[in-house]
């Protein structure tokens, strides 16, 4: 198991998690194939919810796959946007179907806090390829940007099957993104700044989808 998966670089000198399985306190050692013998022997310090302690990575992904939501998240990546890691981490928290990175394949994974191991991430060379993907699967593309004509996210009805599309930090979504979008929504702002962080905007939009469509009884 790699150091990145265990997570000392994420959690510092006081890692979260649990130690080795102790039969005296925890009961009989699990024999369920979802459990990782190495983690049972050495403890589990990964950045996962308690329900997944000691599970293999493959078992965790399979369990999330069984209840992922039908919304996708896409972000244009033409300048190695540092926010992509944050977007991936938030998409994992909300069990998004996939994260799509459009443009440059490489991205800074530090902000993902190793959650990209449990979140499906797909690369597209350009927006045309993303548009084809969405069309083939019946997904409405929803661009998120504060541009003229955008519908306020606070009052918009988001499609259940959709791709939430974000531009990179600074310039926002491109003209091509606006062209392939079935709907463009904006986030209400009340201060002096012209825009908010792309990672923050993605989190707000994903949570808006959750509020409208998710079964909250299934949340941890």
Secondary structure, DSSP 8 states (H G I E B T S, - for coil): --HHHHTHHHHTTS--SB-S--HHHH-S----TTB-HHHHHH-B-SS--GGGTTB-HHHHHHHHHTT--SEEEEEEESS--TTHHHHHHHHHHTT-S-EEEEE-S----GGGTTGGGTS-EEEESSHHHHHHHHHHTT-EEEEE---TT-EETTT----SSEEEEE-BTTTBS-HHHHHH-SEEEE----SS-S---HHHHHHHHHHHHHHHH--GGG--
